[in-house]
């Protein structure tokens, strides 16, 4: 298990809204985490130079490939980056599906920043502990 | 008093009276020559009666001869006037014949005074007494006949021919009664008079000369004829008046006012109903200024233009609807229609027309527009329910960003020292997102507000982009991609952005429902704008749904037609109304491969002949 060179956490953020991406990245920065933002699932997949992320923050509603589809694709590729879904809608069936495919967490956009940060921290810590 | 005196006097008076009355009528109406000529003939007859009386009571050949001479004068007047009367009254008879008759008669008049004692006799040597009406009267005894008498006789025969000819012409013209009465009576009585005179002179019959009696017959028949004509004229006038009254009544009942306008004198007349509509008082003289006064100030230019246009050579009719603002009454809408009458040279001299109160119709038109607006509004409101998801998502984005920014700011403030640059950037972003949220709300409010169609030049791409933004959330949630092709090279159109947005939203959401409902394998909606020339732009919304049953292709645009459980069925009907109000067409067709396409046309910006 490699820890990133600077010792800080790197989070990938995929959301189609630019302002939301920027503000979320800022929040992560304020909490001492680094982030790389993508506007779509395709952009994420297309980034060949992407670092090994400690967490992937994903919206469900995305243009083109949806968040759930990306989750499926990554697991098919063998990518085990933990995925935290943050979505505007709280749909029970979507939540079930996400957990069934092994997501690490499912939050709403209206949930407070503290909750989100705590969730991310918990995910990262769990990952570090796992051999 | 002798019977002879009584009879002849009465006859003379009667003729004189008739003559005087007709003379009076002619005095009042100088172009009714028939009356004057008749009056002269009547006076001639009266004079003849007096001379006849003188003859009958003559005591010596000299007196008798003098009476005969003056009698001929009276005759002359009677005959010439009668000939003229026939000519004028029957409006027939050869003019040359008329002049010949008068000429010959005048020649014999000269002969009457210049060739012996009178035209009939050079010299009357003896008179006889014969019994007549219970007394003894004189008649011709012996005398030397004047050869000039032939001329006089000839003129009479020619007169007869003239009258017969004139009567035949009148008969052929169809005025049979008049021809019979006038022609027949003159011929009959003249023959009588002439015959009697000839027999007395040539045939040596011992009869009293009673020419005037025959003439009086003519006069009385003519008088009867003239009286009948007058009666008929009065009857016609009364019928005309009744007919005018009926027209007035009918037009008043139909609410139609009538008017005429004298173009030359720049003044006009309006019927009672029209006066009422225009707010004119009964006695008011209708001048151009007064008429324009009744027209609503905003409509004055339009009315003037229509009036002027109707008087140019190509136009003869005018039709204009405008508002009337009568003094002290409420404004009303009227429709004025008229026709221009021209003289032989083609100059307009008169305008005649009707005026109709159309306030009720205008009011219902306005009411209809209002209801249509309401319907569009209701449809929009019901669609709002469908758009709730989209709007919610649109608002969530800026609000979500604001929340994250605020939370980040809190965390930054805990740093020692606080990172002021970051904080400034955060505040700027918060302000921008607040603005974005405001815009979304404004767009929603505009969509909800009832608005009449205000067209202006509009780039279609803008409308399509707005619709794309509004439907993005729905499209993503339902996993139906919406492809927008705003079409480069598509010219600007004349339209109302808000209304067109509504139409496109309706079509796109319908397309999504179709695809969803059919659980199609292929899921795609394309919205494309195309310009193929012809001053109109085509917009197409295609889906990959099950298509539309061919029988329903027309029905789907009917109000309240819906196949959706939760639908109201007015979206397509309202959409069609909106497109048609833009001067375009909206229709549906099934695609060759899969699904259906809804298509509408819009006029380009330069085709602004709305």
Interface residues (C-beta under 8 A of the other chain):
Chain A: X17 X19 X20 X22 X23 X24 X26 X27 X29 X30 X31 X61 X62 X63 X64 X66 X88 X89 X109 X110 X112 X113 X114
Chain B: X392 X393 X396 X397 X398 X400 X401 X402 X403 X404 X405 X407 X408 X409 X410 X411 X412 X415 X422 X425 X426 X429 X432 X433 X436 X472 X473 X476 X477 X479 X481
